[in-house]
Amino acid sequence: MNITHLEHAVIGMFIQTLLWPVTGRWVAGALVVAVFLGREIAQHEMAGGGANQVDYFYGMFHHWSMDSILDILTPIFACTLLAIAIPGSPLWKKKARFHALLPAKAKEQETEKREKARP
């Protein structure tokens, strides 16, 4: 890994937070990843001689290295982590519902204990 992978992750999360109110967290992350993927494909087309010199799918199948793969995977990981970790995601809502029910269940259990204790 090099510094560009970290830069891609930070830039991706920044753009995701800017787009978040307009498109939602998952769509914003997908748009960011699509931009980075398109950028990498364009760079591979240029390495093959330019867009006019190569076939249509040339950039998708040629010149990929571990560095270019990580340039895509780090924003995917960072944007996914951001979408899951920030409150408001479905996981947080499920957890909030659980905690909202907790005091009611505790009261029910308390009354059940009292009823069982009565002769």
Beta strands, then each sheet from edge to edge (+ up, - down):
end
